[in-house]
Structures are given as structure tokens and as C-alpha cells.
Amino acid sequence: MASVHLTIDGKEIVAESGQTILQAAEAAGIDIPTLCNHPALEPIGACRMCLVEVEKQRALQPACTFQATDGMAVHTESEKVVETRKFLLELLFSERNHYCMYCQMSGDCELQDLAYRYGLDAWLYPRPYTPLPVDATRQHFVMDHNRCILCRRCIRACQEVVGNYTLAMGGRGTDSMIVADMNVPFGESSCISCGTCLQVCPTGALMDRRSAYRGREAEVEHTVSICTVCSIGCGMSVVTRDNQILRIEGDWDSAVNAGVLCVAGRFEILDEDRRRVTKPMIRRNGSLEAATWDEAIGMVAGKLVATDGALAALASSRATNEALAQFAQLFGKLGAASVSTTVPVPDFLLEAEGSLSVLDESDLYVVIGDDLRTDHQVAGIMIQRGVMNRGARLIIIDDEPNGMDEMTVHKFGTAELDRAIAIAQRAEIPVVVYGPGAGDLLPKLRVALGSKAQYVGLVPGSNARGALAAGLSGAFEADGHKAVYVMATDEQLDPALLDQLATAEFVVAQASYADALTERADVVLPDTIWAEKSSSTTNTEGQVQSLQASLRAPAGVKQDTEILDLLAAKLG
């Protein structure tokens, strides 16, 4: 790639051709302040905070949009630049009610940081003190217009990154406001609560309900890990303080999701109201009573040996690769008649197929066997982004209502498959996205489209690929077995699975929370949750990804692999 040579603040820089001054400066470790700029968004030069002095240019230029050229000389902190930035900051602070001492972002606010940087200690211009509305109609986060600087980051994130186009600018001049749809309350809008706008906001205008006022950036820890809600395997950053999760943010550097999270992965994963299990328990006289680990493991080992193979073992698809492999090995050696996982995988999804990256290239999506508004939501966001931003078309094949119906160019029933095929054959880069409900229609698509189409399979559950790699497949069958060992970890089992446990004489629950499973169990072994594990999972593409523990497990709770080790040792 061609390069350009320029000077920034007297330092000679070699930049890539096509880079802006801001990009060249960042690559060289030179800090140019910004407000409206964000690395995940296209620069628009709206806030003018990144203005720099370029020799031979009559006016100051925005570094985020002005291209670096050969021989250019740039000054980022000249007297003229500094005075202009101070003037812009004074205007911003006077425009809205920025009472930093009362704001949850005080200490972490980009606007406040710049005020300190350029020595602002008072408001130069008279303030209007006009109260602006606070929209708290969304479940997970709040919009306070008093703290908004109209940088448009939230609007651009909603459009460019998510493709949802909920947010826009309403009003004119000093009456300009961020609005949702046709200026309806945010909670009644088309917002899908992915939280991308929340994460890119530079001030306290968008406020996370859970983490507000619970810790400044200097007081929290960030742990980069993987979301375990579904099999997409999105990269995320878990923000903690004092061994408590404050919030979850998207990992902008993740190759899978590039920072985008869905409402389940960002917010709902933290909405856990079940009580933690922190001690082993044994059922005595009809009631569960606390026991030592040695007592509980000893009883489990004795009962499992006494089954003479009339034993079923069930592992959660949320378990890690290491735990699933160990589970399969242990119960295989025990001669268990049934060793399976909580989420059986259809035969056509047994092998990983396709890469999610092709969703950002396709001109036609054919979605079959999955509702991407309820499961694999980030894949749905990728498709939505293609439809709204690149003009790609979406076809859904489904006999039932689908959450993405409003995005389709065509919606066909399963009996109309030929019509979908005819359209796909005329596309340049068709992609078939299929889930567990694709069934017998998928082979017909393969025959008709051949190698013209690319295919992306979305496996159900969380770590179903890890379970398959461990040899766990097929549906769970409890009938005829004396004992059932369930490694549920933090999964809440489907009621239909729980009903099957009624015929078993002895049930072991390796679980994180007290729920209907532990109420049925004869022995309960306390297990860690997703945020307390450092191991790996495998996503729907077949990528092995690293989980990093962000929390310490409560005293008395053991890692899933440690529990299986104890049981294996007791069994000899």
C-alpha cells in the first residue's frame, strides 16, 4: 500500500495513503481530542473538537475527515487550535444542563475530560436552565436530553452498526433533539434494545439503569470474554466491581460480532432472579439438607455404581468444552446407557458450515428454520444491516409469523419453496441462513442452488458444537434408568426435560441455581456460572473461543471440571 510522509507537531510521520489526519496521528501515538468520532462509525466532522491547523490552509480543518497528504504539516495544539476548542466546549456546556456533580458519568465523561484538559472552570455564557425531558420508557436504559451534546453517535450507531434506523434528529436549532421513530417514547419505538447507542454515547445522556452510579472507570475492571446466550459466540467485555457485574459491553475487536450485542447478551443475561446454590445438599426424609462435599460425592458415587448401567447422563449445552469432554469420558467409562445434551442437534447441523462474515457481503438472504429476532439475534442484526445499508434483499421461508417479517422483500410458506429458489438463482451472492427448523427443505435448496449459494448453519443452544465434539448427541431419554445425573450448570431446563426425570429413582443436579431441577434432585452439587469460568466454548462456525472468568465463585462452589474430578476419584 502506498504511503504518505507528513509532519504532526514537528514529528515526522509515515501514514498509509487514504488515512485521515486523525488516523495517522492515532497510529503515531499522537492524541487529538474528539467527541463525535468513534472507531466503529464513519466520521462526519460534526463536533469540530478535532480541528487542527494545517499549514497553507486558510481555516482550521477537522482531523477526522481531512485526508493526510504528502508533505503536509499539522499542528494539533497551536494557540489558535486551543482557543477554538475552548470556545466550542464553552458553547457545549452552556447549551444544555451539564451538572457534572450529579451525573452518573462524572469521572468517565468525554465532555468533562476535555473541560479539565483545556482548563474550563466556569460557564462563560449565560445558561438557559431550560429543563429537557428524560425518557425512561425503555426497560434497560434511560435517555436524558439535558446531558446530550447532539454528537449523533447514537443515531449513527443505530443506522450504521445495527441497521435499525430508530433514532434520528428532530427539531431545529436550539430545539434539536434525538428522537425515536416519529418522536414517540423510546419504549414504544422500533428500538430492539441492543444497547449499541448506549455504549457509544460520550456523555451521560444515555444511562444504563443497572450500573449507574456504581463505579467510575478507574474503579472497575474489564474482562474480555464470550457471550454464552446462544451459539453465535459474540465477544464481550464484562465490567465488574467488588466481584459484582455492573454491565456488559460489546468487544469492538471481536472478529465475530465487531462489538454488536443483542438485548439478551447485553442485558437479559444479568436478569437472574434464581437463588444461588452454594453448598452441597442431600435429600433426607424428603427435604434437602446441607452436606459436605465428601458426603455428597460419596453418595453420588455409590448410587451410580449400583445402577449397573441403568444410568442416564444429561449435560447442559451451556457447559464448557473441557467440562463436556470430561463429562462424556466419565459417564462413558461408567457404561451409562444414555449420555446426551439438553439441546439435541438435527443431523443437518452436525457439521459446522459457513462464516458469519459472509452476511456482510451477500446481496440476498434466504432464512429458513429460525426466527432471528428471538434466537441468534446478532445474525439477524447483520442481515438487517445488509438490507438497510447495502440494499440486500431478505426472503424468509416460514409458515408462521417471523420477527423479521417486516424486513423481507418476500415471505414464502414452505409450500412455496420454488418461488424462493427462482429469486435466489438470479442473485449474485445469495446466502442461505438455516436453523434447526429447516428440516427437509434444506436439501431441496442445496440441489436447486448448488454452489451458487453460500450456507450459514445456526446450531441451537449455546455450546452445542462443544457437546458434539465431545460425542454428546441425540435426544435425552430417562425412561428405564434408575439414576440420572444432570450437569445443568446455570441453565434453566425446559419443563419437558424435567418431566422425564419423574421416573428416575435417583437424580443428581450439578447446578448453579435453585429451581425446579434442584427441587426434584436427591443430591445437589453447587456449580459455577458462566462468569466464573475460564475455559473455552465452540461457536456455530466451529471456532473455539476463550472464556475468561470475571467473577470469583462463592465460597463452597466448585468448577464443573473440579466436581467431575472429585466424582471420578471417588469412583476410582
C-alpha positions as CSV (number, residue, x, y, z in Angstrom):
1,M,0.0,0.0,0.0
2,A,1.3,3.5,-0.9
3,S,2.4,5.7,2.0
4,V,2.5,9.5,2.6
5,H,5.0,11.5,4.6
6,L,3.8,14.3,6.8
7,T,4.7,16.2,10.0
8,I,2.4,16.4,13.0
9,D,3.6,18.7,15.8
10,G,7.1,18.6,14.5
11,K,7.2,14.8,14.4
12,E,7.7,13.1,11.0
13,I,5.0,10.5,10.3
14,V,4.6,7.9,7.7
15,A,0.9,7.2,7.1
16,E,-1.0,5.0,4.8
17,S,-2.5,6.5,1.7
18,G,-6.1,7.4,2.3
19,Q,-5.8,7.8,6.0
20,T,-7.2,10.9,7.7
21,I,-5.0,13.2,9.8
22,L,-6.7,11.7,12.9
23,Q,-6.0,8.1,11.8
24,A,-2.4,9.0,11.1
25,A,-2.0,10.7,14.4
26,E,-3.5,7.8,16.3
27,A,-1.2,5.3,14.6
28,A,1.7,7.5,15.7
29,G,0.5,7.8,19.3
30,I,-0.4,11.5,19.0
31,D,-3.7,12.4,20.8
32,I,-6.2,14.6,19.0
33,P,-9.4,15.1,21.1
34,T,-12.8,14.1,19.6
35,L,-16.4,13.9,20.6
36,C,-18.5,12.9,17.7
37,N,-15.8,10.4,16.4
38,H,-15.9,6.7,17.2
39,P,-13.8,4.0,15.6
40,A,-16.9,1.9,14.8
41,L,-18.6,4.7,13.0
42,E,-17.9,6.7,9.8
43,P,-16.5,10.1,10.6
44,I,-18.8,13.1,10.0
45,G,-16.8,16.1,11.5
46,A,-19.8,17.4,13.4
47,C,-18.4,18.4,16.8
48,R,-15.3,20.2,15.4
49,M,-13.4,19.2,18.5
50,C,-10.7,17.6,16.4
51,L,-9.9,20.8,14.5
52,V,-6.2,21.2,13.7
53,E,-4.1,23.8,12.0
54,V,-2.8,22.6,8.6
55,E,-0.1,24.8,7.1
56,K,-1.2,26.5,3.8
57,Q,-4.8,26.0,4.7
58,R,-6.8,29.3,5.5
59,A,-9.0,27.7,8.1
60,L,-8.7,25.0,10.8
61,Q,-9.6,21.6,9.4
62,P,-11.4,18.6,11.1
63,A,-8.7,15.9,11.6
64,C,-11.4,13.1,11.4
65,T,-12.3,13.8,7.8
66,F,-9.4,15.7,6.3
67,Q,-7.1,13.3,4.4
68,A,-3.4,13.2,5.1
69,T,-1.3,14.1,2.1
70,D,2.4,14.0,1.3
71,G,4.4,17.0,2.7
72,M,1.6,18.2,5.0
73,A,2.5,19.9,8.2
74,V,-0.1,19.7,11.0
75,H,-0.3,21.5,14.4
76,T,-2.7,19.8,16.9
77,E,-2.2,22.1,19.9
78,S,-1.4,25.5,18.5
79,E,-2.7,28.6,20.2
80,K,-5.4,29.1,17.6
81,V,-6.5,25.4,17.9
82,V,-6.6,25.5,21.7
83,E,-8.6,28.7,21.8
84,T,-11.1,27.3,19.3
85,R,-11.5,24.1,21.3
86,K,-12.1,26.1,24.5
87,F,-14.7,28.2,22.7
88,L,-16.5,25.1,21.4
89,L,-16.5,23.5,24.9
90,E,-17.9,26.7,26.4
91,L,-20.8,26.6,23.9
92,L,-21.5,22.9,24.6
93,F,-21.6,23.4,28.4
94,S,-23.9,26.4,28.0
95,E,-26.3,24.7,25.6
96,R,-27.7,22.0,28.0
97,N,-27.8,21.4,31.7
98,H,-24.5,19.7,32.3
99,Y,-24.3,19.4,36.1
100,C,-21.4,17.1,36.3
101,M,-21.5,16.5,40.1
102,Y,-25.0,15.0,39.7
103,C,-24.3,12.9,36.6
104,Q,-23.6,9.2,36.7
105,M,-20.9,9.6,34.1
106,S,-18.9,12.2,36.2
107,G,-15.3,11.0,36.0
108,D,-15.9,9.0,32.8
109,C,-17.4,11.6,30.6
110,E,-15.6,12.6,27.4
111,L,-17.0,16.1,27.5
112,Q,-15.9,16.6,31.2
113,D,-12.5,15.2,30.4
114,L,-12.0,17.8,27.7
115,A,-13.2,20.6,30.0
116,Y,-10.5,19.6,32.5
117,R,-7.9,19.2,29.7
118,Y,-8.5,22.8,28.5
119,G,-8.9,24.5,31.9
120,L,-12.6,25.3,32.0
121,D,-13.7,26.0,35.5
122,A,-16.9,28.1,34.9
123,W,-19.6,28.7,32.3
124,L,-18.7,31.8,30.3
125,Y,-22.1,32.3,28.6
126,P,-25.5,32.7,30.4
127,R,-27.3,29.4,30.8
128,P,-30.9,28.9,29.8
129,Y,-31.7,26.4,32.6
130,T,-34.5,25.0,30.4
131,P,-35.5,21.6,31.7
132,L,-35.5,19.0,29.0
133,P,-37.3,15.7,29.1
134,V,-35.9,12.4,30.5
135,D,-37.2,9.4,28.6
136,A,-37.2,6.3,31.0
137,T,-39.7,4.3,29.0
138,R,-37.1,1.7,27.9
139,Q,-36.5,-1.2,30.3
140,H,-32.7,-1.3,30.4
141,F,-31.5,2.3,29.8
142,V,-32.6,5.9,30.0
143,M,-32.3,8.9,27.7
144,D,-31.6,12.2,29.5
145,H,-31.8,15.0,26.9
146,N,-30.3,17.5,29.4
147,R,-26.9,15.8,29.0
148,C,-27.0,15.3,25.2
149,I,-24.5,17.2,23.1
150,L,-26.1,16.2,19.8
151,C,-22.9,14.5,18.6
152,R,-25.1,12.0,16.7
153,R,-23.0,9.0,17.7
154,C,-26.2,7.1,18.9
155,I,-28.0,7.9,15.6
156,R,-25.1,6.7,13.5
157,A,-24.6,3.6,15.6
158,C,-28.3,2.7,15.3
159,Q,-28.0,3.2,11.5
160,E,-24.5,2.1,10.5
161,V,-23.8,-0.7,13.0
162,V,-27.3,-2.1,13.7
163,G,-29.3,-1.0,10.7
164,N,-32.3,-0.4,12.8
165,Y,-32.8,3.3,12.0
166,T,-34.8,4.0,15.1
167,L,-33.0,7.2,16.1
168,A,-32.9,10.5,14.2
169,M,-32.6,14.2,14.8
170,G,-35.8,16.1,15.4
171,G,-36.4,19.9,15.6
172,R,-34.2,22.7,14.5
173,G,-31.5,24.9,16.0
174,T,-31.7,25.0,19.8
175,D,-34.8,22.8,19.7
176,S,-32.9,19.9,18.1
177,M,-33.4,16.7,20.0
178,I,-32.6,13.0,19.5
179,V,-36.0,11.3,18.6
180,A,-37.2,7.8,18.2
181,D,-39.2,7.0,15.0
182,M,-41.8,9.7,14.6
183,N,-40.9,11.2,18.0
184,V,-42.6,8.5,20.1
185,P,-41.4,7.4,23.6
186,F,-38.3,5.2,23.2
187,G,-40.1,2.3,24.9
188,E,-42.8,2.4,22.2
189,S,-40.5,2.7,19.3
190,S,-38.9,0.2,16.9
191,C,-35.8,0.0,19.3
192,I,-34.6,-3.6,19.7
193,S,-32.7,-2.7,22.9
194,C,-29.3,-3.9,21.6
195,G,-27.7,-1.1,23.6
196,T,-25.2,-0.1,20.9
197,C,-26.2,3.5,21.2
198,L,-25.7,3.3,25.0
199,Q,-22.2,2.1,24.5
200,V,-21.1,4.8,22.1
201,C,-22.6,7.8,24.0
202,P,-19.7,10.1,25.1
203,T,-21.7,11.7,27.9
204,G,-24.4,10.8,30.5
205,A,-27.2,11.3,28.0
206,L,-27.8,7.5,27.7
207,M,-27.7,5.9,31.1
208,D,-27.6,2.2,31.9
209,R,-30.1,1.5,34.7
210,R,-28.1,-1.3,36.3
211,S,-24.6,0.3,36.5
212,A,-25.4,4.0,37.0
213,Y,-23.5,5.5,40.0
214,R,-21.9,2.1,40.9
215,G,-18.4,2.9,39.9
216,R,-16.2,5.1,37.7
217,E,-13.9,3.7,35.1
218,A,-10.9,3.9,37.4
219,E,-12.8,1.7,39.9
220,V,-14.0,-1.1,37.7
221,E,-12.4,-4.0,35.8
222,H,-13.0,-5.1,32.2
223,T,-12.7,-8.8,31.3
224,V,-12.9,-9.7,27.7
225,S,-14.9,-12.9,27.3
226,I,-17.5,-14.7,25.2
227,C,-21.3,-14.5,25.4
228,T,-22.9,-17.8,26.1
229,V,-26.6,-16.9,25.4
230,C,-26.6,-18.6,22.0
231,S,-24.2,-20.2,19.6
232,I,-23.0,-17.0,17.8
233,G,-20.3,-16.6,20.4
234,C,-20.2,-12.8,20.5
235,G,-17.2,-11.1,22.0
236,M,-18.0,-9.0,25.1
237,S,-16.4,-7.1,27.9
238,V,-17.7,-7.8,31.4
239,V,-17.5,-4.8,33.6
240,T,-17.2,-5.7,37.3
241,R,-16.5,-4.1,40.7
242,D,-16.1,-5.8,44.1
243,N,-16.9,-9.1,42.5
244,Q,-20.2,-7.9,41.0
245,I,-21.2,-7.5,37.4
246,L,-22.1,-3.9,36.7
247,R,-22.8,-4.2,33.0
248,I,-21.8,-5.9,29.7
249,E,-20.3,-4.1,26.7
250,G,-19.6,-5.3,23.2
251,D,-16.0,-6.1,22.3
252,W,-15.2,-3.8,19.3
253,D,-12.2,-6.0,18.4
254,S,-14.2,-9.3,18.2
255,A,-14.0,-10.9,14.8
256,V,-17.4,-12.5,15.3
257,N,-19.7,-9.5,16.2
258,A,-17.4,-6.4,16.0
259,G,-18.9,-5.0,19.1
260,V,-22.6,-5.6,18.4
261,L,-24.6,-7.4,21.1
262,C,-28.3,-8.3,21.3
263,V,-30.7,-7.5,24.2
264,A,-30.2,-11.0,25.6
265,G,-26.4,-10.9,25.6
266,R,-26.1,-7.3,26.9
267,F,-29.0,-7.0,29.4
268,E,-31.1,-10.1,29.9
269,I,-28.2,-12.4,30.8
270,L,-27.9,-10.3,34.0
271,D,-31.6,-10.5,34.9
272,E,-31.2,-13.6,37.1
273,D,-33.6,-13.9,40.0
274,R,-32.9,-17.6,41.0
275,R,-31.1,-18.2,44.3
276,R,-27.6,-19.4,44.1
277,V,-26.7,-22.9,45.4
278,T,-23.6,-22.5,47.5
279,K,-23.5,-25.8,49.5
280,P,-23.8,-29.4,48.5
281,M,-27.2,-30.8,49.6
282,I,-28.6,-34.3,50.2
283,R,-32.2,-35.2,50.4
284,R,-33.0,-36.7,53.8
285,N,-36.6,-37.5,55.0
286,G,-38.0,-35.7,51.9
287,S,-36.0,-32.5,52.4
288,L,-32.7,-31.2,51.0
289,E,-30.2,-30.6,53.8
290,A,-26.7,-29.2,53.7
291,A,-23.9,-31.7,53.5
292,T,-20.1,-31.8,53.0
293,W,-18.6,-32.3,49.6
294,D,-17.2,-35.6,50.7
295,E,-20.7,-36.8,51.8
296,A,-22.4,-35.6,48.7
297,I,-19.8,-37.0,46.2
298,G,-19.7,-40.3,48.2
299,M,-23.5,-40.8,48.0
300,V,-23.5,-40.0,44.2
301,A,-20.7,-42.4,43.5
302,G,-22.3,-45.2,45.5
303,K,-25.7,-44.7,43.7
304,L,-24.2,-44.5,40.2
305,V,-22.2,-47.8,40.7
306,A,-25.4,-49.5,42.0
307,T,-27.3,-48.8,38.8
308,D,-25.4,-51.4,36.8
309,G,-25.6,-49.3,33.7
310,A,-29.2,-48.2,34.1
311,L,-27.9,-44.7,34.2
312,A,-28.6,-41.6,32.1
313,A,-26.4,-38.5,32.0
314,L,-27.5,-35.2,30.7
315,A,-25.2,-32.2,30.2
316,S,-26.2,-28.6,29.5
317,S,-25.2,-27.0,26.2
318,R,-24.0,-24.1,28.2
319,A,-21.2,-26.1,29.7
320,T,-17.6,-25.5,28.5
321,N,-15.7,-27.7,26.1
322,E,-13.5,-29.0,28.8
323,A,-16.4,-29.9,31.1
324,L,-18.3,-31.6,28.3
325,A,-15.4,-33.7,27.2
326,Q,-14.7,-34.8,30.8
327,F,-18.4,-35.5,31.3
328,A,-18.6,-37.7,28.2
329,Q,-15.5,-39.6,29.2
330,L,-16.6,-40.2,32.8
331,F,-20.0,-41.5,32.0
332,G,-18.8,-43.4,29.0
333,K,-16.5,-45.3,31.4
334,L,-19.4,-45.8,33.8
335,G,-21.3,-47.5,31.0
336,A,-24.2,-45.1,31.1
337,A,-26.9,-46.2,28.7
338,S,-27.7,-42.6,27.7
339,V,-25.2,-39.7,27.6
340,S,-26.7,-36.6,25.9
341,T,-27.1,-32.9,26.0
342,T,-30.0,-30.6,26.8
343,V,-30.2,-29.3,23.2
344,P,-30.2,-32.1,20.6
345,V,-28.9,-31.0,17.2
346,P,-30.6,-32.1,14.0
347,D,-28.5,-34.2,11.6
348,F,-28.2,-31.4,9.0
349,L,-26.5,-29.2,11.6
350,L,-24.0,-31.7,12.9
351,E,-21.2,-30.2,10.9
352,A,-20.3,-26.5,11.1
353,E,-20.9,-24.7,7.9
354,G,-20.2,-21.2,6.7
355,S,-18.9,-18.0,8.3
356,L,-21.0,-15.2,9.7
357,S,-18.7,-12.7,7.8
358,V,-20.5,-13.5,4.5
359,L,-23.6,-11.8,5.9
360,D,-21.8,-8.5,5.3
361,E,-21.2,-9.3,1.7
362,S,-24.4,-11.0,0.4
363,D,-27.0,-9.3,-1.8
364,L,-29.7,-11.9,-1.0
365,Y,-30.5,-13.7,2.2
366,V,-32.7,-16.8,2.4
367,V,-33.6,-17.5,6.0
368,I,-35.2,-20.8,6.9
369,G,-35.8,-22.6,10.1
370,D,-35.0,-19.8,12.5
371,D,-36.5,-16.6,13.9
372,L,-33.6,-14.2,14.2
373,R,-35.5,-11.8,16.3
374,T,-35.7,-14.3,19.2
375,D,-32.6,-16.5,18.7
376,H,-29.2,-15.8,17.1
377,Q,-30.2,-12.2,17.2
378,V,-26.8,-10.8,16.2
379,A,-27.0,-12.8,13.0
380,G,-30.4,-11.0,12.5
381,I,-28.7,-7.7,13.1
382,M,-26.1,-8.5,10.5
383,I,-28.8,-9.3,8.0
384,Q,-30.8,-6.2,8.9
385,R,-27.6,-4.1,8.4
386,G,-27.2,-5.6,4.9
387,V,-30.8,-4.9,4.0
388,M,-30.9,-1.3,5.3
389,N,-27.4,-0.1,4.4
390,R,-26.4,-2.1,1.3
391,G,-29.8,-2.7,-0.3
392,A,-29.6,-6.5,0.1
393,R,-32.9,-8.4,0.0
394,L,-34.3,-10.8,2.5
395,I,-36.5,-13.8,1.9
396,I,-38.0,-15.7,4.8
397,I,-39.4,-19.2,4.3
398,D,-41.8,-19.9,7.2
399,D,-45.4,-20.9,7.7
400,E,-45.6,-19.0,11.0
401,P,-45.1,-15.3,11.8
402,N,-41.4,-14.4,12.0
403,G,-39.9,-11.5,13.9
404,M,-38.1,-10.3,10.8
405,D,-41.1,-10.3,8.5
406,E,-41.1,-6.5,8.2
407,M,-37.7,-6.6,6.7
408,T,-38.5,-9.1,3.9
409,V,-38.8,-8.4,0.2
410,H,-40.7,-11.8,0.0
411,K,-42.2,-14.0,2.7
412,F,-43.0,-17.6,1.4
413,G,-44.6,-20.5,3.1
414,T,-42.8,-23.9,3.0
415,A,-45.0,-25.0,0.1
416,E,-43.7,-22.0,-2.0
417,L,-40.0,-23.0,-1.8
418,D,-39.7,-23.0,-5.6
419,R,-40.5,-19.3,-5.7
420,A,-37.7,-18.5,-3.3
421,I,-35.3,-20.7,-5.3
422,A,-36.2,-18.8,-8.5
423,I,-35.3,-15.5,-6.9
424,A,-32.1,-16.8,-5.3
425,Q,-30.9,-18.2,-8.6
426,R,-30.9,-14.6,-10.0
427,A,-28.9,-13.1,-7.2
428,E,-25.2,-12.6,-7.4
429,I,-24.2,-13.6,-3.8
430,P,-27.1,-15.5,-2.2
431,V,-26.6,-16.8,1.3
432,V,-28.9,-19.4,2.9
433,V,-29.1,-19.0,6.6
434,Y,-30.6,-22.0,8.2
435,G,-31.5,-23.0,11.8
436,P,-32.9,-26.1,13.5
437,G,-36.3,-25.8,11.9
438,A,-35.0,-26.1,8.3
439,G,-35.8,-29.8,8.1
440,D,-36.4,-31.4,4.7
441,L,-36.4,-28.1,2.8
442,L,-32.6,-27.5,3.2
443,P,-31.6,-30.4,0.9
444,K,-34.0,-29.1,-1.8
445,L,-32.3,-25.7,-1.6
446,R,-28.9,-27.3,-1.9
447,V,-29.9,-29.2,-5.0
448,A,-31.5,-26.2,-6.7
449,L,-28.8,-23.6,-5.8
450,G,-25.8,-25.8,-5.8
451,S,-22.5,-24.0,-5.4
452,K,-24.0,-20.7,-6.3
453,A,-25.2,-20.1,-2.8
454,Q,-23.2,-19.9,0.4
455,Y,-24.7,-21.5,3.6
456,V,-24.5,-20.5,7.2
457,G,-25.8,-23.0,9.8
458,L,-27.0,-21.7,13.1
459,V,-26.8,-24.5,15.7
460,P,-29.3,-24.4,18.6
461,G,-28.3,-23.9,22.2
462,S,-25.1,-22.3,23.4
463,N,-22.2,-24.7,23.2
464,A,-23.8,-27.4,21.1
465,R,-20.7,-27.6,18.9
466,G,-18.6,-28.4,22.0
467,A,-21.1,-31.1,23.0
468,L,-21.0,-32.7,19.6
469,A,-17.2,-32.7,19.7
470,A,-17.4,-34.5,23.0
471,G,-19.6,-37.1,21.5
472,L,-22.8,-35.9,23.1
473,S,-25.7,-36.1,20.6
474,G,-29.2,-37.4,20.4
475,A,-32.3,-36.8,22.5
476,F,-32.4,-37.4,26.2
477,E,-34.3,-40.5,27.3
478,A,-34.8,-41.0,31.1
479,D,-37.3,-43.9,30.9
480,G,-35.9,-47.2,32.3
481,H,-33.0,-45.7,34.1
482,K,-32.5,-45.9,37.8
483,A,-30.4,-42.8,38.1
484,V,-30.0,-39.6,36.1
485,Y,-27.0,-37.2,36.5
486,V,-27.7,-33.7,35.2
487,M,-24.9,-31.3,34.7
488,A,-27.1,-28.2,34.3
489,T,-24.6,-25.6,35.4
490,D,-26.5,-22.2,35.1
491,E,-29.1,-23.4,32.5
492,Q,-32.8,-23.4,33.4
493,L,-34.0,-26.7,32.0
494,D,-37.0,-27.0,29.7
495,P,-40.1,-28.3,31.6
496,A,-40.4,-31.2,29.1
497,L,-36.9,-32.4,30.2
498,L,-37.8,-32.1,33.8
499,D,-40.9,-34.2,33.4
500,Q,-38.7,-37.0,32.2
501,L,-36.9,-37.1,35.5
502,A,-40.1,-38.2,37.3
503,T,-39.4,-41.9,36.5
504,A,-35.9,-41.9,37.9
505,E,-35.2,-43.3,41.4
506,F,-32.2,-41.1,42.0
507,V,-31.4,-37.7,40.4
508,V,-28.2,-35.7,40.8
509,A,-28.2,-32.0,39.9
510,Q,-24.9,-30.3,39.3
511,A,-26.4,-26.8,39.2
512,S,-25.7,-23.2,39.9
513,Y,-29.2,-22.1,40.9
514,A,-32.1,-23.4,43.0
515,D,-35.0,-24.1,40.7
516,A,-37.4,-26.9,39.6
517,L,-34.4,-29.2,38.9
518,T,-32.9,-28.9,42.4
519,E,-36.3,-29.4,43.9
520,R,-36.5,-32.8,42.1
521,A,-32.9,-33.8,42.9
522,D,-31.7,-36.2,45.6
523,V,-28.2,-34.6,45.6
524,V,-27.3,-31.1,44.6
525,L,-23.7,-30.2,43.7
526,P,-23.2,-26.4,43.5
527,D,-21.6,-25.3,40.2
528,T,-20.1,-22.1,38.8
529,I,-22.0,-19.8,36.4
530,W,-20.8,-18.5,33.0
531,A,-18.9,-15.5,34.5
532,E,-16.9,-17.7,36.9
533,K,-15.4,-20.0,34.3
534,S,-12.0,-19.7,32.5
535,S,-12.1,-22.3,29.7
536,S,-13.5,-22.4,26.1
537,T,-16.6,-22.9,24.0
538,T,-17.2,-23.5,20.3
539,N,-19.5,-21.2,18.3
540,T,-21.8,-22.1,15.5
541,E,-19.0,-21.5,12.9
542,G,-16.8,-24.1,14.7
543,Q,-14.4,-21.5,16.2
544,V,-13.0,-22.4,19.6
545,Q,-13.2,-19.3,21.8
546,S,-11.8,-18.4,25.2
547,L,-14.0,-17.7,28.2
548,Q,-12.4,-15.6,30.9
549,A,-13.7,-15.6,34.4
550,S,-14.8,-12.1,35.5
551,L,-16.1,-13.1,38.9
552,R,-14.9,-15.3,41.8
553,A,-17.2,-18.1,42.6
554,P,-18.9,-18.0,46.1
555,A,-17.2,-20.0,48.8
556,G,-18.2,-23.6,48.6
557,V,-18.9,-23.6,44.9
558,K,-16.6,-25.6,42.7
559,Q,-15.8,-25.5,39.0
560,D,-17.7,-28.1,36.9
561,T,-14.5,-29.9,35.9
562,E,-13.4,-30.0,39.6
563,I,-16.7,-31.6,40.5
564,L,-16.3,-34.3,37.9
565,D,-12.7,-34.8,39.0
566,L,-13.9,-35.5,42.6
567,L,-16.5,-37.9,41.3
568,A,-14.0,-39.7,39.1
569,A,-11.6,-40.0,42.1
570,K,-14.3,-41.4,44.3
571,L,-15.3,-43.9,41.7
572,G,-11.7,-45.0,41.4
